[in-house]
Amino acid sequence: MVYKNRFYIGILMLSLFLSETAVVDAQNRDADFFSSKSIKSVMLKVAKWQLENPLHQKNDWTNGAFYAGVFAAWETTKSKDLYSALLEMGNSVRWQPFRRWYHADDIAICQTYIDLYRREKKPEMIQATIDTVEKFIANPYPTRGVEVIKWWWCDALFMGPATLVKLGVTAKNSNYLQKNDEYFKECYDLLYDREEHLFARDLNYVIKGNEKDRREANGKKIFWSRGNGWVMGGLVRILKELPKKYPARQFYEQLYREMAAKIVSLRQQDGLWRASLLDPDSYPGGEVSGSGFFCYALAWGINNKLLDRETYLPAVKEAWAALNRCVNDEGRVGWVQPVGADPRKNFNADSWEVYGSGAFLLAGSEVIKL
């Protein structure tokens, strides 16, 4: 009996030791994610894999987000290969926006053109952007007899505003900044829920009628993770550009802080956000593109003293560790929801998209500064 008791005690102690060892190993792995060397290494791996596995035309909106991340990765690592890839992208499409002059998605890539122009000083890099923005400002959004504001879906607040603001600052043209304020606030008035401090995905979620279809299984309103991630990422890219004394800057800062406070409260135990922000139980897997943009935006806020470090740093650290666990050995970022307009599309560890890689690279470019 004594030997049997000692045997069970030994087994229990071994189990506790192995359990504690596993916890320590996990903590050590997470700590590795935050070294400067590790962050640069994973950013280069992700960028390289995605550049070698293209999915869309290079000036498509999806690549607008991806190449924004590649530029941020180049700023972080100073990789000559990344810079060459950026120039090759622009040259291959002759520095043209995508097809539609009136659609914010199709000028998203122009953010990267402007960033490169600031270094290269070659007018052809931004002339088509200027021409398209001028046409966009001069003409109403083309519709079938129904008046529609310029930016009627929340994703547009990543695509369009940063392009107008970057161009305004670069060209020293305050009209672009003022027009951005006008169009942004129209979208804000249409889609921003002042109680939830989140954006509805588009005007279909706010026009009268059919309210039942705008609720999740738990009865909550539908707020899409990636859509709000686009908005948060877009706010960062606006605030990075606007002068400190710009009259409308306070509006953007206030909106950013309101959304950040809400977003940090919706993070799940694994460090990631779910596809539907207010109904996580209906979408159990962490969604990486929205989570990547949230990680980027929150880390930037800490770095620039818009957010309290003690309050927000734990969320950023857990999110970055979780994002790293979604990158496979080749550098592919998984758990990315496919192209869509709401939380419902399924995804898994093998699901990837270029904007997921872009969000990851943007997040890394700010986490490393912490």
N, C-alpha and C positions, 0 to 999 in steps of 0.2 A: 504493500500500500504506500509506504514511504517513497519507494522508487517511482511508483506511478505518479504520485503527487509532484515529485521533483521533475518528472518528465513533462507533465502538463505545465508546470511553472516555467520550465526551460523553453517549451514551445511558445508560451505567452510572451516571455521576454524577447525571444527571437523575433516574433511578430511585431512587437513594439519597436524593436531596433530597426527592422526592415522598413516599417512604416515611417519612422523618424528619418531614416536615411533617404527614403523616397521624397519626403517633404523637403529636406535639405537639397537634394539633387535638383528638384523642381525650382527651388529658390535660386540656386546657382545658375540654372539655365536661364531663368528670367533676368538675373543680374547681367548675364552676358549680352542680353539684347540691348543694354544701355551703354555699352562702351562705345567710344567714338569709332574704333576700328570695326566693331561688329555692325554698327549702323551703316557705315559707308559700304561695307562688304555686302550686306543684304540689299542695299539700294542699287548697287552696281549689278548684282545678280538678277534682281527683278527687272531692271531696265534692259539688261542685255537679253534676257529671255523674251520679253515682250517685243523688243525691236526685231528679234529673229522670228517672231510668230505674229505677224500683222494680221488684222482681221477686217479692216475697213479702209476706204480711201483715206489718204493721209490728212486731208483737210476736213474730214467729217467731224461732227460734234464730239463723237466718242474720243477721237484723237485730240480734240481741243483740250480735254481733261488730261489725257495721257501725256501729251507733250508739255503741258504746264508742269507736270510732275518730272519729266525728263530734264527740263530746264532747271528746276529746283534741285534735282540730283546732280546736275553739272555744277551748280553753284556750291553744292556741299562737297563734292568730291574732286572737282576740277579735272574730271576725266576728259582727255582729248577725244576719245572715241565717242563719248556722249555729245560733245560739242559738234563733232563732225556729222553725227547722225541728225542733229537739229538743223544744221545748214543744208544737209542733203534733203531733208524733208521739205524745207522751204523752197529750195531750188527745183525740186521735182514737180511741184505744183505751181511754180512761177509766182509764189507769194500771193496766191489768190485765195480769197474766202471760198467757202463752198457755194453751192448753186444759188441759194435764195438771198437776195439783198435785204429782204424784209424780215428775215427770221433770225432771232438771236442765236440759235444753235449754230448757224452757218458762219458766224463771225467769232466763234469761240477760239478757233485756231489762231486768230489774229493777235491774241494776247502774246503768243510765243513769237510771232513775227516782230511785234513791237519790242519785246525783250531783246531779241537778237539785233534789231536795228540800233538800239541804244549802244551796242558794242561796235557794230560794223559800220554804222553811219552810211548805209547805202540806201538812197531814196526809194529804189524799186522794191525794197522789202516792205514798205508800208503804203506805197501809193495806192494800190488797189484797196487797201483797208480804208484809207481816207475817202476814196471815191464811193465805196459802198456805204460807209457811215453817213456821208453827205446825202446820198440818195435815200437812205433809211429815215433820216431826219426830215427830209423835204416831203415825203409821201406818207399817206395814211396806210395802215396795215390793210392789205387787200383781202376783202371778204365778200361773201355773196349777199350784199345788201344789208348786212348787220354791222353796226358800229362795234369795233373791238379795239381795246387798248393794245399798245405795242407788245407788251410782255404780259401775257395772260396765263402763263404756267410758271410754277415756282422755279423749275430748273433754269429758266431763262436768267435768273438773277446770278447765276454763275457765269453764264455764257456771254451775255451782253454788257452788263455794267463795267466789268473789269476792262473790257476792250475800250469802251468809251472813255473811262477815266484814265487808263494808261495812255491813250492817244491824246487826250486833252493835256495831260501833264507833259508829254513828250513834245507835242506841237505847240505848247503854250497857248492853247485855244480854250478859253474858259467856257465857250458855248457847249462844247462836248460834255463838260462837267455838269453844267446846268441842265442840259437835256437828259443826262443820266438821272439827275435828281428827280426830274419830272416823271420819267418813265418808271423809275423804281418805285416812287410813291404811289403811282397809279396801281401798280401790281400789289404793293403793300396794302392799299385800301381795299382791293378786291379779294385778296387771298389770306391775309394775316388774321389769325384768330386771337383776339386780344385777351381772351380768357385763358386759352391753352398756351399762348406764346409759341405757336407753331404755324406753319404755312400749309394750307390746303394745296393739293397738287396742281389744280387748274380750275378754270371757271366752271367746269361741269360739276364741281363739288360745292359750289356756293350759289348757283342760280336756283330759283324757286322750283319746287316740285321734286318728287321722287326721293325724299329725304331718307327713306328706309335703305336705299342702296348706298348711302353714305355712312353707314354704321358698320362697325365690326361685329363679330359674333358676341362680344361682351357688351355691346350697346354703345361703346365709345365711338367718337368720330374717327374717321380714317385720316391718319397723318403718316405719310410715307417717309421712311427713314432716308432713302437716298435723295428724295426731293428736298428734304430739310437739310441734308448734308450738303447738297449743291448750294443752298442759300447761305449756310454758315461759311463754306469755303469761299463763296463769292464775296461775302462781307469782309473777310480777311483780305482778299485781294483788292478791294476798294480802299479799306483803311490803310493798307500799306502804301497807297499812292497819294491819298488826299493830304494836302497841307494841314498842319495842326490847327491853323486858324480859319480853315475853310468853313463858311457859314453853316453848311448842312452836315458837317462832320458829327456833331452831337447826336443828330438823328440816327446815323449809322451805328455809332458807339452804343447808344441806348438800346437799339434793336439787337445788336450783337450780345450785349450783357443779358437782356431778357431771355433770349433764346438759349444762351449758354447755361443759364441757371436751370431752365427747363430740361435741356438735353442731358445735363449731367445727372439729373434725378431719374432718368429713364434707362440708364445703363444697367445691363443684366449681370448676374454673378460671374459669368465667364469673361467679363470685361468688354463685351461687344453689345451693339444695339440690334434690335430685331427689325425686320422689314416693315412691320407696322408698329409705330412707336407706342401707341396706347393699348395694344392688344398683343403683347409678346407671347402669350400662351398659344395663340393660333399660328405662330410662326416661330417654332422652337429654335431654329438654327441662327447663329449670329451672322449678320449680313455685312460683308467686308467693305463694300464701296461706301455705303453710308457711314459705317464705323470709321473708315479711314479719313473721310472728310471731317467727321466730328473730332477725331484725335488731332488732326492738323489744326483745326480752328481753336480748340481748347489750348493746345500747346502754344500756339501763337499768342493767345491772350495772356497766358502766364508770362511768356518771354517779353511781352510789351506792356506788362503791368496794367492790363485792363481787367484781369481776373486775379482773384486772391490765390496765391500759390498753395497755401495750406489746404484750401478747399478743393481745388481742381487738380492738383498734381497727382493724387492717388488714382483718379479716373484716367488720366493720360497714361500713367505708367501701366496700369492694368490693360488699357486698350492697346498700347503698343506691344506689350508682351503677347496678347491674344492675337493681334494681327500677324506677328511673326510666326506664330504657330499655324497660321493659314498659308504659309509659303512653303512649297515643296522643295526638295533638294535641287531641282533644276532652276528654281526662281519663279515658278508660276504661282500667282496669287489666286487661291481658290475661295470658295464660299461667296462668290460674287453673283448677285442677281442679274439675270439677262436684261436686255433692253425692254422697257415697258413703261407704264404710266401709273402703277399702283403696286401695293405689296404682294399681289397674289401669285406672281410667277415663281415656280419652284426653283430651288438651286441646292447645290451640295458641294462637297469638297473638290469636285472636279469642274465646277462651274467657274469660268473666268471670262473677263472682259477687259478691254484696254483701259477703261476708266477706273476699274478696280486697282490696276497697277499704278495709274496716275495718282489716285487718292493715297495709296500706300507710300509712294515716293514723296508726295507733299507732306504727309505726316512725318516721315523720317527727317525731312529737311528742317522741321521745327523741333522735334524731340531731341535731336543731337545738340541743340542750343541750350537745352535744359541742364 
